[in-house]
Amino acid sequence: MNQHFLQSTAWQAFQESLGRTTFRDSGPDWEYLAILERSTGNSRLYCPYGPTANDEHSLAAALDSLAQLGKTHRVTFLRVEPTNLDFTAHLQTHGWKKVTYQKLQPEHSHVIDLTQPQDQLIAHMAQPVRNVYRNYHKKGVSVHRSTDPHDIDILLKFVHQVARQRGITPHPDSYFRQQAATLFPLGAATLYYAALDDQPIAAALFYHSSDTLYYAHAGASSDPAHRKLNAGTALLAEAIIDAQQRGLTTADLYGITPDGADKNHPWTGFTKFKRSFGGRDVTFAGAWDLPLQRSRYWLYRAYQTLR
């Protein structure tokens, strides 16, 4: 089974470090991590990018287990996000409702095959990416790797800059610091940062499972002189090559816009950036809800839709 990192035991440990209640169950060809989430007037069991299942029969068994768990804990509804797009028909015909009214985990991603020879991997990158990868050190830029939890503050500086530029609210600093404190010692995450004259000018947080590298969070200096150096390109290219050398088979660059998206979509810029590293787009099944307490659920859904 191809389990997403957000279904891993490492992510479970992080969720529990935040004080959240989690559950894990498995059977022949299926497994899930479910997180109990509560808010005023309702609660849910949430499987981020899960359950993981080999086929529809296995998925049905996983969903039955999850439904029993939900009834035991009297939650308002269940929410799942299988990565297998082929499971959509099963969900539609078994009472699950597609979630379109909230921003959740990205439904589209971009992945790179790391099993190809390294020269082909590099050749499939766009020419500007190849040029940066081969020449960034000539401009005085160096790429560093860290699993020291304190170094997460390097990334936070850039996260704040990006948030101000785009007018968005990022996760609180405590969220990132807790990720570093939990995931770094487990060997499940690494911080990469690029520096110019020992000054960090770009950084990215990567998760990694036994077979996949995940490009999770990133940011770079807004200084025009720094932006010309394309340090974010250099560190992502280095992370991809490192992952291949460690024997990982896939690099998942995370959320992108789907084909045909509006050119003004806020993700257009970094979608183009991610695609410039080669690879292919993938589409997941998206998020689906199963109401267990129907009146509470529809009140919740109506409220979320009107927000």
MOSULZI-V915626 format. One line per field, one symbol per residue. phi: phi as a letter, one per 40 degrees, with the letter a starting at -180 (. if undefined). Layout:
phi=???
//
This chain:
phi=.cccdcbcccccccdcccgccbbbaaadgaaabbbcbbadgaaabbbcfaccacacccddcccccccccccccfccabbbadcccccdcccccbgcbccbbbcbcdcbbbbbccccdcccdcccccdcccccdcbdcccgcbbbbabcdccccccddcdcccccccgbbcdcdcccccdcccccccgbaacbabbbfgbcbaaabbcaccbbcbccaaaadccdcccccfcccccccccccdccccgcbabbcgcbccdgcdccdccdcccccccccggacbbccgcbbbcbbcccccccccccccc
//
